[in-house]
Amino acid sequence: MAREAAPQPGRYRFERTGDGFDPAPLLAAIVDDLRASRSTAQIAADFHLALAEQAVRSAQACRVSTG
């Protein structure tokens, strides 16, 4: 199986707001990429990397707050 798209770290990010996350900047970046005819495979790879990066940041924050 050929790899279609390598994710680009940091291209998309979830913005933290108080106790949650604001997806608006991430969604705006995806819409911009779609309008620029960026491949859906690349967009998907970067989106899923952003999810994984956010999961790591959340786990690290929990670790700091709970010890």
N, C-alpha and C positions, 0 to 999 in steps of 0.2 A: 504494500500500500504506500503510495507516494505521499509525502508530507506537503500539503498545499501552502501552508502559511506558518511561519515561525512567529510567535507572539513578540510584541515590542513592549518590554517592561515600562510601566509608567505612562503609557499612552492614554489610558482611561483610569480615572480614580473616583471613588466614592468620597464625597465631602462629608465630614463629620459635623453634626449639628446637635449640640446638647447630648441627649441620650440616644440619638439615632443617626441616620445618614440621609443626606439629600442626594437623590439620584439625578437631579436635573442637569448638573454639569456633565455627568457621564452620558446621559441620553442626548444632550445637545451635541457632544463630540461625535457620538454615533451617527446622528442625523447629518452632521457636517460631512462625515466620511461617506455616508451613502450618497449624498448630493455630489460629492467629488468622485463618484464611481469607484470607490475603493472596493476591493473584492469582499464579498460577504464572508468568505473563509477567513480573511485577515481580521475583519471586524469581530467575528466570533472568537477567534483565537485571543485577541486582545481583551475582549470582554471577559472571557473565562479566566484569563490571567488576572484581571482586575479583581474578580471575585476571590480568587485564591489569595492574592495579596491582602485583600481586606480581611479575609478570615485569619490570616497570620497576624495582622495588626490588632484585630479584636482579641485574639488569644493572648498576645503580648500584653495588652492593656489589662485584661483579666488577671494575668499573672502578677503584674505590678500592683494592682489594687487588692489582691487577696493574699499575696505572698507566696 
